[in-house]
Amino acid sequence: MTRFSRHAAVFFAAIVCSFALAAPRASALEIKRIQLADGAVLLVSEQHQLPMVTMAIAFDAGARRDPKDQGGLATLTAESLMQGTKDLSAAEFNREVDFMGSAIDIGASRDFAVASVTSLKKYQSQSIHLLAQLLQNPGLREADIRRKQADQIADIKSSEEEPGYAADVAFTKTIFGDSPYGHMTEGSSDSVAKLTPAEVADFYRTYYQLGNAIIAVAGDVDAQQIKAELESEFTGLKGSIAPQSTPAPIMVAPGIHVQVIDRNVAQANLILGSGGVARSNPDYYKLQVMNYILGGGGFASRLMKVVRSQHGLAYSIGSAFDAGKFQGAFTVVLQTKNASANEALKLILAQMREIQAHPVSDAEIESAKKFLIGSFPLKLDRQSSIVGFMLQTEIYGLGLDYADRYPKIIAAISKDDVQKVARAYLHPDALDLVAVANQSEAKIDLAKFEPPRQSASNQ
């Protein structure tokens, strides 16, 4: 697994917290929503069991905001912001944070940049002040930016040696093209090498604005007191950002479009996929259930049972709908011996067609719903998880009662719903395939697949 693996990443990877706290049941989660004077939305979950506080601010400053040919700028900007303030060097800043036992971080994901702080209650004000200074008066010294730039390039080059990462890069470019999702969050070694400190400073000034930011706080706090404290501390980021245009829908032409990256590897790394959905898609929950049955449910999924258990062709295989602010991708990812690549691919296509053609069993849908409902409280098992959850409820307009509604939404999904979304969103006859493989052994060949049928619909 690479540092930058999209498939392993979680949406709020920038939130840093190692304090596992006793959290309330999902149905008992109370969230207060407050509008700050600068326009930011503040969400507060008061929890007084332990004297701890976690806060995160989501800025519209993710990698989808990277200008054309400047992939990695959002990531470099976030990393550079962590290098101290105008008055404190990175080392001095870190010493102050460490003295309090607090944790402060800024990181960029595909859709948003998140600045977070976790501290003991008694150091709440000092910790929030330090984060405020980091965001409002960053050092952004050229030497620091160049150092982080070199680190980012080195990380990317190291990742490029891994076949799975190479497949991910190629598939991302193929499926998304020149859209905001058409590059890796960290950029490429070439694109990052061309970035300048001036571009980092411009990106910071443009996108780190509180006017349409979302702030989530969980812990031993009072909602009105934290509101007053934030309005007092954050006085220098009052601007707002215009919404980003929604990219055109992903269209994959009929057929299976194969891109082979020929490498001397023992196992072929395969990514097969098409256009998926945005998180706001009303069918998102039905797709969760369908995908759990198809390939997202680990050993309970059909792909794992058929490709691994029955035929022994892969140690691990899974499918996912990577839903973001914009339309993401549907992918099936696996590693298999070079010589078995064609056979594994045929089995995957057969399972996609099977779930479209026939209703799933009662046992499968009940197992999927039981898991999704039963695992939901784990999203709220610590302060950092609650903070991330609250950010999602606001970003995607899920409502403050989402924790109560989610189990009911999943429970209401039927076998007919599963089959309908499988037919609507799976496209076994219109797919992009990227394979990093030893082609002399793999011999990946369209002629060895089942002849594609004419699809009634695409993405």
N, C-alpha and C positions, 0 to 999 in steps of 0.2 A: 504494500500500500504506500502510495507516495503522499508527500505532504499536501499536494495540490489535487489529489484524486477527487473528481467531481462526484463520483458515485458513492464515495464514502463520506463526503462532506455533509454536515448538517447546516441548516439555514443560519443559525445564530452561532457559528463557530467562534465569533469574536468575543462572545460572553465568557469571561473567565471567572470560575468560582469553584473552589474545591471543598466547600463546606456543605456536607449532606445534612439537611435539616429536616426535622419532622414537619411535613407540610399537611395542610388540611385536605380532607377528601375533596375530589374535584367538584362534587355537588355543593360543597360548603365554601367554595372560593368566592370571596366577595371582592369586587373591584370597584374603586371609585374613579370616575373619569372627570378630569378638570381641565379647562382651557386656560393656558397661561397668557399673560399679557402680551407676550411676543408672538402668539399664535400657536405655539407648540401644544400638543396634547399630552397631558400628564395622566398616567394610570397608576393607581396606588393600591397595593394589597397590604393592609396592616396585619402584621403577624408578630405577636409579642412573646412568643414562646422562648426565644433566645435573643440576646442583645447583639444582633447582627443586622446589617443593611446591605442590600444589593440594588444597584441602579444601572440601567442601560439606556443609551440614547441612540435611536436609529435615525441616521441621516440618509437622505436620498443621494448617496455618494458611492454607490456600488460600481462594480466593473462594467455594468451596462451603460454607465455614463462615460466610459473611456472614449475619447475622440477616435475617429478612424485612423488606423495605423499607429495608435498610441496605446495598444493593449498593455495592461499592467500598471497604468498610471494611477488608478484608484488604489491598488494594493500598495504601490510605492508611497503614495501620499499618506495612507494610514500608518505605514511603518515609520515614515519620517516624522509624523506628528508625535510619535512616542519618544523622540530623541531630545526631550527637555523643552523648557520654555525660554523666553528671551533672557530671563534672569537666572535660570538653573540649567546647567549642563545635564546630559542624560544621566551621568553618574550621580550628580547631586540630587537630581529628581528621584532616582531610584532609591537612594539612601533614605530620603524622607519617607517614601512609601514603605520601604522595608522596616523602618523604625516602628511604624504603627502596625505592622503586620497586615497591611491592606494589599489589595490587588487592583491594579489599574491597567486597562488594555484598550487599544484601538485597532480594529481590523476591518478589512473590506471583504464582503461576500459578493456574489454575482449581482444581487439586487440592492443591497444597502451596505453602508458602513456603520459599525456599531462601536460606540465608546462605552466602556463599562467600568464600574468601581464596586468593590466589595470591601467592607470594613466592619470592625467592631463598632457598636453603637457609640461608644465614647469618642471614637475618632471620626465619626460621620462627617462633621462639618469640615475638619481639616482635609479629609480625603476628597470630599466633593469640591473643595476649593482647589486642590491640586489638579483634579481633572478639568475644572473650569479654566484654570490657567493654561493647561496643556492645549485646550481647544481654542481659547481666545487669544493667547499670546504665545504661540508655538515658536520654538527657536528656528526651525527650518534652515539650519546652517548648511551651507553648500557641502562642507566636508562630511557632515552627518548624512545628508541625502545621497552623496556619492558612495558612501560606505554601505548604506542600505541597498542602493542600486546594485552594487557588486555582489552583495549577499543574495539578492533576488535572482540575479543572473546565474549565480553558482547553483542555487537550488533548482532552477529550471533545467540547467544543463545536466545536473545529476538525475533529475526525473526523466529526462529525455532518453536516458539509457534503458529505462524500464519499458518493456513491450506494451504493458497495459496503458501506460501514460501516452505512449506514441499513438496507440489506437484511439484513445480519448481525444487527443488533439485533432487527429484527422477527422474523426466522426463529428466533433463539434463544428469544425469548419464546413464539413460537407452538409450537415443538416440545417445549420443556421445561416450559412453564407456570410453576408456583410451586415446582418442584423446586430442589434446590441448584444446578443448572446453568442455571436459568432467567433469568440475567442476565449481562451482559458482566462479565468479570473486573474491569474498572475501574469498574463501576457506570454510572449515568447522571448527567448534570449535576445533575438534581434530587435524586437520592438522596445524592450526595456532598455537596451543599450543606447537607444537613440533619445531617450527621455532626458530632459534637462531640469535642473533645480528651479528654473523660472516656470516651467510647465507644472511642476509639483505645487509651487506657490499659487499659481493661477487656479489649479483644480481645487485647492483648499479654499481659496477665497470665494469661488463660485458655488461650491456644493455643500460646504459645512455651514449651513444656515439653520437656525432654530424655528423659523417661521412655519415650516411644515414638517418639523421633526416630531418624533414620538418618544416620550420619556416614560419608562416603566420603573417603578420602585416597589420592592417587596422587603418586608422585615419590620423591625421594631421602630416604626415611624408613625407620626401623625400626619394625615393627608394635608391639612391646612398649613401645618408648620413646614413640611417639606416643600410645598408650593411657594411659600414666602421665601424660603432659603434659596430655592432655584431661581426665582425671579430676582433676588438680590445678587446672586453669584454670576448668572449668565446674562450680562447686559450688552455683550459685544457681538452677538450673533443674531441680529434681529431680522435679517433678510429672509426671503423665501425663494423657492425655485419653481419655475414653470414645469408642468407635467411633461414627461417624455412621450413622444408619439408612439403609438402601438405599432409594432412592425407587422408587415404583411403575413398572412397565414403561411405556414410551412406546407409546401406542395412537393410530394415525391411522385414522379411519373410511374406509371405501371411497370412492373418488372422488379427484379432484384439487382441493384446497382452495386457492383463489387469493386472495392479498392483494396488491393493487396500491397502491403508494405513488406517486402521480402527481406527477412533477417534470418540469420543462423540461430534459431531458437528451438528449444526442445519441445515447447508447447505453443500452439497457435493461440493468440489472444484475439477474441472476436467480439465486436459490438455490432448488433443488428438492430435497426430501429427506424422510426418514422416520427412525424409530428405528434405531439401529445396535447396537453391542455395547460391553460393558465390556472392558477390556484382559485381564481374566482369562478371557474366553470361550475355550473350547478350540478353536473354529473360527477364531480370530483369524488364524492363519498361512495357512489356506486362503483367507480373505478378502483377505489381502494379495496373493496371487497373482491371485485373481479380479479384484480392483479394479485391479491393475496393467494387466490386459488391457482392462478396461472403460474406465477413465478416469484411472487414477493413473499411467500410464506415459508421460506426455508425448506426444511425437510417435509413440510406439509404440502408444498406446492407440486403441481403436476410436472413442471419442468425438472425439478430435482428428482422426483420419483422416476420419471421416464428416462431422462438423459443420464443421470448418475446411477440411481439404484438399479434400474432394469437393464441398462445397456453399458454401464461402467465407462462412459465416455468423458466425464468431467468430474473433478473433485467438487467444484462449486459452480453454480449457475443461478442466475436470478434475473428478474425483470422489474422494471420500475417506470412510473410516470413521474418525471422530474418537473413538477409544477412550480412555476415562479410567478412573478408579477406579470410577465408575458408568457405566451405559449412556450412550454418546454418540450422535451422529447420523450417519446416512449422508447425504451431500450431493453434489449436482452444482452447480458454480458456473461461471457464464460471463457474458460481456458480448457483446451482439450489437446490431445496429441495431434501433431500435424496430420498424420495419416487418417485421423477420424473426423476431421473438420467437416467434410461434406456430409457425412452421416449425421453428425450432431445437428447441423443446420437443417437437414431434412426433418429431423425429429421435432425441432423447434417450430418449424412452419406447420407441421402436422398438428401440434398442440394448439397453435393459434387458431387453426381452422376448426379444430374439434370444439373448442369452447364457444366458437361462433355458431356452430351447427347444432349443438345439442345442449339442453339445459344442464347446469351443474347439479350434482346430487344434493339431497337434503343434508347429508353429513358434511359435505364440503362447505356449503354456505353457512351452516350453523357453526362449524369450527372457525371459519374466517371471522364471522361476526363476534363470536365469543372472544377470540384473541384481540381484535381491534378494540372492543369495549373494555375488556379486562386489562389491557396494557395502557389504556388512556390515562389512568391516574399516575402512571410513572412519568408522564410529562410534567407532573406537578409535585415531584418528590423532593425538591430542594429550591432554595430561593432563586438560583440562576435559571432553573427550569421554569419557574413561575414567571419570572421577568421575560424570558423569551416567549412564553405562551401569551402574555399580555401584549407584547409587541405584535405578534401575529394577529391577535383578535382585532387590533386597530388597523394594521396595514391592509388586511383583507376584508375589513368590515364585517367580522363574524358576530359581533355583538357581545355585550358584557355577560350574557347568560350562555355563552357558547359551551362552557364546561358542563352545564346542565343539559343542553340540547344534543350534544354530540352522541351520547349513547342511544338516544331515541332515534336520531337520524340513521345510525347504522342498523339498529334493530329493525327498522321499517323496510330495509332493502330486501327485495324478493329475488327468486331465481330468474324470473322474467326480466327484472332490472339488469341483472348480471349479463344475461344473454344480449339484451339490447345494447348495452354499452360496449360489449365485446364486438358486436357487429359494426357499431358506429366508429370505434376508436382504434381497433386493431386492423392493420392493413397487410396481411400476409402476402399480397400480390403487388405491393408497392413499398419497397423497403430499401434503405441504404445499408450496406454491409462494409465494415472496415475490418480487415484481418491483418494482424502482424504475425507473419508465419514464415516458415521455411517452405517456400512454394514448390521446391523440387520434391518435397515429401507430401505437402498438403494437397497440391493440385486442385485448388479451389476453382470450381468450374460451374458456370450457370447450367450447362447441359446436364449436370448430375442432379440438379434440383427438379422437383416436380414442375411441369410446365405451368407458368402463371395463368390464372384465370382472369377474366376481365372483371375488375372491381366495379360495383355499382356506384361507389363513392370513394373519395379520397379524403385527405385531411381538410 
